[in-house]
Amino acid sequence: METRFKTPTPLLDRIDRPEDLKKIAREDLPRLAEEIRGEIIRVVSQNGGHLASSLGAVELIMALHYVFNAPRDKIIFDVGHQAYAHKLLTGRRKDFEALRREGGLSGFPRRAESVYDAFDAGHSSTAVSAALGLAVARDLAGEEHVVAAVMGDGSMTGGMAFEAMNHAGALKKRLLIILNDNNMSISRNVGGLSEYLSLWFTRPEHVSFRKKIKEILREYLPSRGQQVIEGVKKVEEAIKSVLTRPSIFFEAMGFKYMGPFDGHDAATLIDALRQAAGLDQPVLLHVITTKGKGYSPAENDPSSYHGVSAQGSKAPAAQKPEERREKVEVGEKNFSDAFGEMLLEAAENNERIAAISAAMSQGVGLERFFAKFPERSFDVGIAEQHAVTLAAGLAAGGFRPVAAIYSSFLQRAFDQLFHDVALQNLPVLLAVDRAGPVGEDGPTHHGGLDLSYLRLLPNFTVMAPADLAELQAMLRLALTLDGPSAIRYPRGPAPAGLAVDLAGLTPGRGVVLKAGTDISLMALGPPAAAALLAAGRLEQMGHSASVVNLRFIKPLDRELVQDQAARTGRILTVEENLMSGGLFGAVSETLGGAGRGRGALVRGLGLTDAPVVQAPQSSQRAALGLDVEGIVKTSLELLRK
């Protein structure tokens, strides 16, 4: 993606808060939309971020703030990466330069960041549930304001959205849902006529006229009036349904359907939102947008421009010599792409291997697999629970399903993992991607819980490769196991050259990478690389450190843990997972709990229950003490005891 330089934004410069937007003439809104898009493209090209989704929602967000009065009126986003224009229009323009940077604006709505952010959003399909809760709270408190939920970018593929809509339709609360549809293709004629009909049927004078007609019919035709009313209503709805088929589905759920509307026509959206806000019932406003609008590379390939990396136009300042940090040597490939290649190779020799993704086939490296084996490839949308149980069904049918899901998103499927996979001991393989700190996406996307909850599940084998050679060996092993298994690995490039004794890779067996007598550094997965470097630094200081790559957390190599405790008397666990229930928990349990057992002192480095703030992965690891310097520092503290 090209780096953009700042261009004049005379209209956007006049807006410090939503009230200022209302002073912009409607005929100038298209020019304002261009300025907002230019600012989004410029900053995202520098910092990285979710580009295509935010570009597609610019006019919609402008219309929302043009009509409603936030923060009194509540606007909830789903998924939150549509909301960059929202940030620009709600007093955060001066801070937008630091979007997704350490200490800067979040890439998602955050209540702690602004009063205009009504609800945090990082995971998908939550907006309707949250909006309904806010609407119920409003009514119970006797207040009067609008609650609007912006659904989009695939969030309607998540089952939670439909559960919430079903409940909202039953409660009949005044609630507005905007379906930002960037996939459906609707012709110009049908779309234009449908816009006209939706606006006509919901105009205040039309609604008032219908109400008066109903009253007259009931008064002067008491026996036949209701039948006539129902007949007229059926004719009206039949006309709309022929032209706007989605109305049948949404109105069956209890929503008044409006649309579809051109999501890039701000004037039409303003009229539609005003009319929708005047209806005292649940309303679904259907808006058609183009993902990546205004930036041709993103329009032509929205998947590639869904999330983009920083272009480095503002490189961080060079570190002072005394601040230079020893870095782990990494290879050219990242874990995700390498896993996809390895699975493709395995599937070429095993026709019973199937791959499952939850709307992230590109992110988890499965594009080539999906292209070569479409009949064995399943992208289920944003539906992790379904993905896991679908895998269970495939396994029960004799196949070897591999579900590649981000760690943070896999949390949604815990019940399915337990009930549908673990209890039935089915050979489902989980490729747990983005495990550990993930960088600038922030707290909602870190994968810090998977080891803790996967350890709880019966029959599971849970492993973490230290490098790509171990990843390949673990994949081959997992595809031979009779029960469920999980391989977890982080975002980014893999460490190089850590694997030893791959021929002896066996569940529940770790390996000693370096022998020592004073302290044992026990790692699981890629942190073993930093532990090795730390051991070398400690050796220069006169301390002898063992480095153990445990490889498996379930089953844990209890014999090796106990042997190291007896040998060195000091153990430091290093993991990119929550220490509670993770590797530290497993080692402490093995040695008797309470951080002391068999005469050994046990300390841990890893995630805590404090959210990890957005920052580069290297900064996050340093803050957690998971880099070489942090491991050395904690080791020295433990050696002094």
PyMOL commands that set and color helices and strands:
alter all, ss='L'
color gray80, all
select helices_A, chain A and resi 12-14+18-21+26-47+52-56+58-67+80-82+84-89+93-98+127-140+155-157+159-171+188-201+204-220+225-243+246-252+266-277+296-300+321-323+335-349+367-372+374-376+384-396+407-422+450-454+468-478+502-504+527-540+558-568+583-590+617-624+628-639
alter helices_A, ss='H'
color red, helices_A
select strands_A, chain A and resi 74-78+147-152+175-181+256-262+282-288+330-334+353-357+377-379+400-406+429-433+461-463+485-488+493-495+511-514+519-523+545-549+552-554+570-578+596-597+600-607
alter strands_A, ss='S'
color yellow, strands_A
deselect
rebuild
show_as cartoon
